[in-house]
Amino acid sequence: MSIQNEAETIITQQYLKMGIQKEVYDFGHSIEAGLKERFEQIDKMAEYNQLKVIHAMQKNKVSAECFNQSSGYGYNDLGRDTLEKVYADVFCAEDALVRPQITCGTHALALALMSNLRPGDELLSPVGKPYDTLEEVIGIRPSKGSLAEYGISYRQVDLLEDGSFDFENIKKAINDKTKLVTIQRSKGYQTRPTLSVDRIGELIAFVKKIKPDVICMVDNCYGEFVEEKEPIEVGADMIVGSLIKNPGGGLAPIGGYIAGKRECVENAAYRLTSPGLGKEVGASLGVIQSFYQGLFQAPVVTAGALKGAIFAANIYEKLGFNVVPNGKESRHDIIQAVTLNSPEALCAFCEGIQTAAPVDSYVTPEPWDMPGYDAQVIMAAGAFVQGSSIELSADGPLKPPYAVYFQGGLTWYHAKLGILWSLQKLYERNLVDKSRMC
């Protein structure tokens, strides 16, 4: 037996030992064998983005002193200030705000909106309904402190049935009150295609031609380091994201970022702290080294998550499920949507992801009334950082068409195990067409 065959036998035995049935493993192995060239392309993109991050760190003279802890006011925090310069360079921005005081992606988005909009302004979404948790921020669903309560109106233009922009109605929607256009890169709890950076650039150019002074903000969550370019390079004034997604590399324990035009970032800083203080205060509280190290390894971690998403797309497409993106489409974020068509299949999929987790693998996820959502949501995530969706996770609302949204995996091997376990749970309960696995 060759060394390669011997290694493969040992690996197969380990999967079987962990509870994956031979039929499930063999099916997954056959799918993986056809993805070698695709995975090599992902590795090349990771290499490019890794070099980009290292270059930004070298340019800004990151030193061991940058990892020192600050407390209290956080005046003259070298690590914090240097990290924000690194982020600005990585994302081709004039300035950046990167803080542990930004608690999550929704907080980062709310901060960016509330700091750059004023009473009487109008917010426009030309890509349809935003992610569920933003509905209360905007005031689509009434909530205390929403933009609507401050006299900021909202308008949206849905995508056309084929997923393209409705340019005619976008043009009609832009008016004298339109101050900020928000573009959600990823799909959220929808089965629309994720927007590529080039498509985002096309939309921004169209909007700017109609109203040059409008602020174009991109919700960049789940998209960082997936492509060669980032949205600021195609005209975005501001991009927003969470550090417990792609850019935190699985190490950041909390935090968010806003990068873009200096004025937009300064407005956000004054809103985060207070007028007159802005970026000058905000202690790093001992987490700054994890922010640096997480950013350093983010391109490689993102690549592993991308491989997992593509693996999932090809497996479930072969089994007859509708998947977005499909197995061959280009990728613009790490999220894989699979329409499972029943609550039983949705719950089984999430149980499989939980079973594969290094943390809390023994618990069973249950649907619950999660704050910010209009239906019960089931979430699977045995993560080292609570809520971290760059780690292996899956979730979905318990409502038709019962689509699950799979993302993350700090390594490709963990993502692979998670997908195999999701299939194992469906296989055990006869929720898949087993004849398609032959």
KOLVEX-387190 format. One record per residue (C-alpha): x, y, z. Coordinates in nm, 4 decimals. Each point is the difference from the previous one (the first is absolute). Layout:
// KOLVEX-387190
px	py	pz
X	Y	Z
...
END
This chain:
// KOLVEX-387190
px	py	pz
0.0000	0.0000	0.0000
0.1366	0.3444	-0.0925
0.0533	0.2661	0.2652
-0.2823	0.2050	-0.1540
-0.2437	-0.2923	0.0075
0.1002	-0.0856	0.3531
-0.0639	0.3594	0.1111
-0.3388	-0.0007	-0.1711
-0.0941	-0.3240	0.1746
0.0928	0.1443	0.3395
-0.2030	0.3151	-0.0676
-0.3010	-0.2021	-0.1141
0.0157	-0.2107	0.3145
0.0059	0.3148	0.2143
-0.3173	0.1337	-0.1657
-0.1708	-0.3350	0.0558
0.1174	-0.0017	0.3606
-0.1616	0.3416	0.0498
-0.3372	-0.1275	-0.1243
-0.0060	0.0790	-0.3717
-0.1388	-0.2974	-0.1930
0.2050	-0.1442	-0.2868
-0.2644	0.0904	-0.2619
-0.0006	0.3643	0.1132
0.3778	0.0218	0.0122
0.0439	-0.1595	-0.3439
-0.2529	0.2386	-0.1528
0.1762	0.2996	0.1510
0.3379	-0.1322	-0.1084
-0.1185	-0.0324	-0.3611
-0.1237	0.3611	0.0045
0.3255	0.1272	0.1499
0.2050	-0.1751	-0.2685
-0.1603	0.2204	-0.2646
0.0833	0.3250	0.1785
0.3806	-0.0097	-0.0105
0.0386	0.2714	-0.2644
-0.2579	0.2235	0.1700
0.1778	-0.0328	0.3330
0.3322	0.0908	-0.1595
-0.1540	0.3257	-0.1265
-0.1219	0.0801	0.3505
0.3488	-0.0617	0.1390
0.1447	0.2462	-0.2535
-0.2482	0.2685	0.1081
0.0881	-0.0670	0.3636
0.3685	0.0400	-0.0797
-0.0635	0.3352	-0.1701
-0.2095	0.1321	0.2903
0.2486	-0.1331	0.2556
0.2754	0.2014	-0.1673
-0.2264	0.3062	-0.0070
-0.0556	-0.0207	0.3765
0.3688	-0.0538	0.0767
0.0919	0.2961	-0.2213
-0.2427	0.2259	0.1904
0.1457	-0.1147	0.3330
0.3558	0.0610	-0.1157
-0.0844	0.3392	-0.1503
-0.1491	0.1168	0.3302
0.2897	-0.1375	0.2069
-0.1953	-0.2374	0.2208
0.2186	-0.0756	0.3012
-0.0159	-0.2030	0.3196
-0.0928	0.3223	0.1822
-0.3258	0.0037	-0.1988
-0.1184	-0.2999	0.2044
0.0171	0.1796	0.3357
-0.3233	0.0283	0.1930
-0.1649	0.3371	0.0607
-0.2779	0.0826	0.2453
-0.2080	0.2924	0.1159
-0.0256	0.2711	-0.2628
0.2443	-0.1746	-0.2297
0.1846	0.3188	-0.0926
0.2979	-0.0481	-0.2329
-0.0688	-0.3701	-0.0538
0.2686	-0.0862	-0.2550
-0.1398	-0.3433	-0.0803
-0.3541	0.1253	-0.0602
0.1091	0.2945	-0.2151
0.2435	-0.2094	-0.2039
-0.2567	-0.2747	-0.0566
-0.2431	0.2541	-0.1413
0.2673	0.1156	-0.2458
0.0585	-0.3637	-0.0991
-0.3719	-0.0531	-0.0621
-0.0174	0.3200	-0.2045
0.2855	-0.1213	-0.2212
-0.1329	-0.3556	-0.0360
-0.3385	0.1313	-0.1147
0.1401	0.2959	-0.2008
-0.1797	0.2502	0.2252
0.0891	0.3458	0.1279
-0.0715	-0.0979	0.3597
-0.1372	-0.2821	0.2136
-0.1643	-0.0535	0.3361
0.0793	-0.3445	0.1502
-0.1216	-0.0416	0.3564
-0.0970	-0.2641	0.2565
-0.2684	0.2458	0.1123
-0.1860	-0.0818	-0.3246
-0.1807	-0.3084	0.1215
-0.1134	-0.1700	-0.3234
-0.0695	0.0504	-0.3690
-0.3477	0.1437	0.0603
0.1482	0.2493	0.2461
0.2641	0.1022	-0.2551
-0.2648	0.0541	-0.2671
-0.2283	0.1932	0.2373
0.2958	0.2145	0.1046
0.0925	0.0792	-0.3607
-0.3602	0.0894	-0.0890
-0.0878	0.2011	0.3088
0.3214	0.2016	-0.0142
-0.0302	0.0979	-0.3653
-0.3750	0.0654	-0.0249
-0.1923	0.2934	0.1450
-0.3718	0.0691	0.0558
-0.1665	0.0623	-0.3345
0.2463	-0.2196	-0.1921
-0.1062	-0.3111	-0.1869
0.1714	-0.3380	-0.0089
-0.0294	-0.2054	-0.3187
0.0622	-0.3715	-0.0476
0.0169	-0.0760	-0.3736
0.0533	-0.3732	0.0603
-0.3223	-0.0862	0.1771
-0.0700	-0.0717	0.3657
0.3040	0.0128	0.2266
0.0995	-0.2672	0.2510
-0.2678	-0.0667	0.2626
0.1782	0.1665	0.2934
0.0222	0.3283	-0.1930
-0.3774	0.0225	-0.0326
-0.0281	0.1311	0.3562
0.3027	0.2257	-0.0420
-0.1669	0.1646	-0.2991
-0.3516	-0.0122	0.1412
-0.1544	-0.2347	-0.2564
-0.1093	-0.1822	0.3135
-0.0628	0.2528	0.2798
0.2697	0.0092	0.2660
0.1249	0.2475	0.2568
0.2791	0.2201	-0.1329
-0.0516	-0.0906	-0.3662
0.0892	0.2337	-0.2847
-0.3722	0.0527	-0.0553
-0.0355	0.1419	0.3526
0.2605	0.2618	-0.0930
-0.1908	0.1068	-0.3110
0.2168	-0.1917	-0.2485
-0.2099	-0.1572	-0.2728
0.0691	-0.3207	-0.1872
-0.0633	-0.1207	-0.3514
0.0963	-0.3213	-0.1760
0.0071	-0.1294	-0.3545
-0.0169	-0.3760	-0.0355
0.2233	-0.1926	-0.2340
-0.1586	-0.1297	-0.3168
-0.1057	-0.3656	-0.0157
0.3278	-0.0994	-0.1643
0.1996	0.1680	0.2789
0.1028	0.3012	-0.2088
-0.0314	0.3632	0.1084
-0.3228	0.1850	-0.0800
0.1794	0.3076	-0.1346
-0.3194	0.1668	-0.1200
-0.1619	-0.0008	0.3437
0.3274	0.0768	0.1778
0.0234	0.3187	-0.2046
-0.3589	0.0897	0.0936
0.0678	-0.0693	0.3688
0.2977	0.2357	0.0304
-0.1185	0.3472	0.1009
0.1145	0.3158	0.1796
-0.0304	-0.1689	0.3396
0.2080	-0.3058	-0.0943
0.3126	0.0297	0.2145
0.1304	-0.3553	0.0279
-0.0306	-0.3124	-0.2149
0.0562	-0.3295	0.1811
0.1117	-0.3028	-0.2010
0.0006	-0.3396	0.1677
0.2683	-0.2121	-0.1640
-0.1104	-0.3338	0.1418
-0.3424	-0.1575	-0.0317
-0.1162	-0.0038	0.3631
-0.3017	-0.2260	0.0498
-0.0831	0.0122	-0.3689
0.0847	-0.2253	-0.2890
0.1121	0.2793	-0.2323
0.3531	-0.0023	-0.1402
0.2717	0.1709	0.2005
0.1278	0.3137	-0.1702
0.3490	-0.0070	-0.1473
0.2264	0.2997	0.0526
-0.0272	0.0818	-0.3709
-0.3814	-0.0021	0.0145
0.0122	0.2230	0.3073
0.2236	0.2375	-0.1959
-0.2477	0.0049	-0.2874
-0.2830	0.0918	0.2382
0.2028	0.2692	0.1759
0.0997	0.1588	-0.3312
-0.3663	0.0110	-0.1041
-0.1083	0.1587	0.3284
0.2848	0.2536	0.0040
-0.0815	0.1074	-0.3551
-0.3488	0.0948	0.1177
0.1068	0.1551	0.3325
0.3802	0.0385	0.0400
-0.0079	0.1064	0.3663
-0.1977	-0.2984	0.1261
0.1855	-0.2250	0.2476
0.0269	-0.3595	-0.1224
0.0454	-0.2451	0.2884
0.0656	-0.3710	-0.0485
-0.0832	-0.2605	0.2619
0.3157	-0.2029	-0.0596
-0.0765	-0.2825	0.2461
0.1105	-0.3452	-0.1209
0.1695	0.1441	-0.3087
0.3417	0.1146	0.1181
0.2974	-0.1720	-0.1701
-0.2202	-0.2088	-0.2277
0.0976	0.2059	-0.3037
0.3052	0.1935	-0.1103
-0.1757	0.3368	0.0417
-0.2093	0.1489	0.2785
-0.2984	0.2361	-0.0513
0.1884	0.3231	0.0738
0.2121	-0.0711	-0.3070
-0.3129	0.0263	-0.2169
-0.1368	0.3215	0.1485
-0.1579	-0.0834	0.3380
0.0277	0.2843	0.2512
-0.0215	-0.2314	0.2985
0.0176	-0.3734	0.0739
-0.1136	-0.1626	0.3210
0.0644	-0.3394	0.1556
0.0393	-0.2184	0.3067
0.3241	-0.1329	0.1451
-0.1615	-0.3311	0.0965
-0.0469	-0.0637	-0.3698
0.2709	-0.0058	-0.2697
0.2440	0.2760	0.1063
0.0350	-0.1256	0.3577
0.1458	-0.3274	-0.1244
-0.1704	-0.1950	0.2785
0.2161	0.1654	0.2667
-0.1722	0.3333	0.0614
-0.2347	-0.0557	0.2981
-0.2204	0.3023	-0.0808
0.0033	0.3124	-0.2120
-0.0959	0.1667	-0.3236
0.1443	0.2376	-0.2566
-0.1018	0.2919	-0.2174
0.2386	0.1082	-0.2765
-0.0266	0.2586	-0.2729
-0.0050	0.3756	-0.0526
0.1556	0.1868	0.2913
-0.3129	0.2072	0.0650
-0.2250	-0.3077	0.0146
0.2354	-0.1772	0.2397
0.0376	0.3084	0.2212
-0.3782	0.0336	0.0213
-0.0186	-0.3621	0.1136
0.2734	0.0528	0.2592
-0.1808	0.3010	0.1490
-0.3174	-0.2052	0.0213
0.1773	-0.2982	0.1582
0.1660	0.2086	0.2733
-0.1199	0.3610	0.0156
0.0273	0.3311	-0.1874
0.3411	0.1484	0.0635
0.1600	-0.3330	0.0888
-0.0405	-0.2228	-0.3059
0.2904	-0.2365	-0.0699
0.2185	0.1417	0.2796
-0.1610	-0.2190	0.2663
-0.0865	-0.3682	0.0215
0.2348	-0.2385	0.1752
0.1026	-0.3216	-0.1742
-0.0436	-0.1968	0.3265
0.2461	-0.2786	-0.0750
-0.1612	-0.1285	-0.3203
0.2144	0.1933	-0.2460
0.2492	-0.2809	-0.0676
-0.2847	-0.2330	-0.0993
-0.1246	0.2701	-0.2389
0.3385	0.0170	-0.1700
0.0601	-0.3721	-0.0082
-0.3558	-0.0690	-0.1156
0.0359	0.2451	-0.2883
0.3349	-0.1557	-0.0883
-0.1499	-0.3468	-0.0459
-0.3407	0.1153	-0.1297
0.0755	-0.0659	-0.3705
0.0892	-0.3651	0.0685
-0.2923	-0.0538	0.2381
-0.2360	0.1539	-0.2553
0.1402	-0.2359	-0.2646
-0.0824	-0.3011	0.2185
-0.3551	0.1265	0.0484
-0.0339	0.0541	-0.3761
0.1053	-0.3574	-0.0711
-0.2607	-0.1216	0.2462
-0.2712	0.2070	-0.1691
0.0907	-0.1341	-0.3446
0.0119	-0.3565	0.1339
-0.3472	0.0467	0.1511
-0.1375	0.1483	-0.3225
0.1216	-0.2924	-0.2086
-0.1197	-0.2651	0.2447
-0.3506	0.1368	0.0440
-0.0416	0.0924	-0.3653
0.0835	-0.3592	-0.0943
-0.2677	-0.1128	0.2456
-0.2621	0.2098	-0.1794
-0.0284	0.2965	0.2351
-0.0041	0.3589	-0.1220
0.3244	0.1711	0.1041
0.1127	0.3637	-0.0264
0.2617	0.0420	-0.1336
0.0014	-0.3201	-0.2008
0.2969	-0.2325	-0.0084
0.1758	0.1681	-0.2907
-0.0779	0.3713	0.0455
0.2672	0.2503	0.1026
0.0030	0.0806	0.3726
-0.0360	0.3435	0.1567
-0.0564	-0.0928	0.3660
0.0366	-0.3031	0.2268
-0.3728	-0.0718	0.0445
-0.1657	-0.2997	-0.1613
-0.3787	-0.0117	-0.0158
-0.1715	-0.3384	-0.0353
-0.3775	-0.0160	-0.0368
-0.1016	-0.3078	0.1968
-0.3793	0.0306	-0.0463
-0.1040	-0.1247	0.3446
0.0524	0.0940	0.3661
0.1143	-0.3572	0.0732
0.2817	0.0226	-0.2554
0.1012	0.3471	0.1206
0.0262	-0.1200	0.3589
0.1860	-0.3177	-0.1013
0.2565	0.1998	-0.1983
0.0671	0.2282	0.2974
0.0263	-0.2984	0.2342
0.2720	-0.1385	-0.2250
0.1985	0.3234	0.0106
-0.0287	0.0058	0.3795
0.1166	-0.3619	0.0232
0.3177	0.0937	-0.1902
0.0856	0.2866	0.2378
0.3042	-0.0049	0.2306
-0.2091	0.1799	0.2652
-0.3468	-0.1129	0.1163
-0.0118	-0.2847	-0.2515
-0.2239	-0.1967	0.2361
-0.2889	0.2497	0.0034
-0.2954	0.0111	-0.2400
-0.0867	0.3384	-0.1525
-0.3641	0.1017	0.0336
-0.1973	0.2741	-0.1776
-0.0584	0.3088	0.2158
-0.1346	0.3559	-0.0109
0.3261	0.1762	-0.0723
0.0022	0.3807	0.0510
-0.0231	0.1943	-0.3259
-0.1710	-0.2735	-0.2068
-0.3640	-0.0429	-0.1043
-0.0021	-0.3819	0.0225
0.1607	-0.2623	0.2168
0.3627	-0.0641	-0.0952
0.2090	-0.3126	0.0450
0.3731	0.0520	0.0358
0.2836	-0.2500	0.0222
0.3373	0.1260	0.1151
0.2372	-0.1704	0.2355
0.2403	0.2912	-0.0121
0.2933	0.1201	0.2082
-0.1471	0.3520	-0.0290
-0.3742	0.0304	0.0588
-0.1800	0.0902	-0.3234
0.3142	-0.0190	-0.2110
-0.1125	-0.0814	-0.3523
0.3486	-0.0352	-0.1443
-0.0006	-0.3142	0.2127
-0.2047	-0.2956	-0.1235
-0.3654	0.0935	0.0310
-0.3400	-0.0350	-0.1627
-0.3295	0.1694	0.0605
-0.3333	0.0739	-0.1573
-0.3496	0.1249	0.0776
-0.2729	-0.2591	0.0450
-0.2155	0.1228	-0.2830
-0.0359	-0.0976	-0.3675
0.2004	-0.0829	-0.2029
0.1949	-0.1323	0.3031
0.3378	0.1080	-0.1294
0.3115	-0.0522	0.2092
0.2955	0.2363	-0.0146
0.3321	-0.1740	0.0551
0.3222	0.1888	0.0526
0.3406	-0.0088	0.1579
0.2490	-0.2545	0.1149
0.3356	0.1160	0.1348
0.1545	-0.2754	-0.2100
-0.1181	-0.1725	-0.3155
0.0159	-0.3348	0.1782
-0.2433	0.1127	0.2669
-0.2379	0.1425	-0.2626
0.0187	-0.3331	-0.1838
-0.0847	-0.1944	0.3156
-0.2947	0.2302	0.0674
-0.1481	-0.0521	-0.3457
0.0443	-0.3769	0.0241
-0.1765	0.0006	0.3365
-0.2850	0.2109	-0.1373
-0.0461	-0.2570	-0.2749
0.0314	-0.2856	0.2502
-0.2946	0.1372	0.2008
-0.2144	0.0349	-0.3116
0.1069	-0.3469	-0.1175
-0.0943	-0.1635	0.3317
-0.3485	0.1511	-0.0124
-0.0642	-0.0827	-0.3660
-0.0202	0.3689	-0.0877
0.2209	-0.0348	-0.3081
-0.0372	-0.1970	-0.3219
0.2578	-0.2714	0.0657
-0.0079	-0.1158	-0.3593
0.1779	0.3230	-0.0969
0.2989	-0.0985	0.2137
0.0914	-0.3001	-0.2123
END
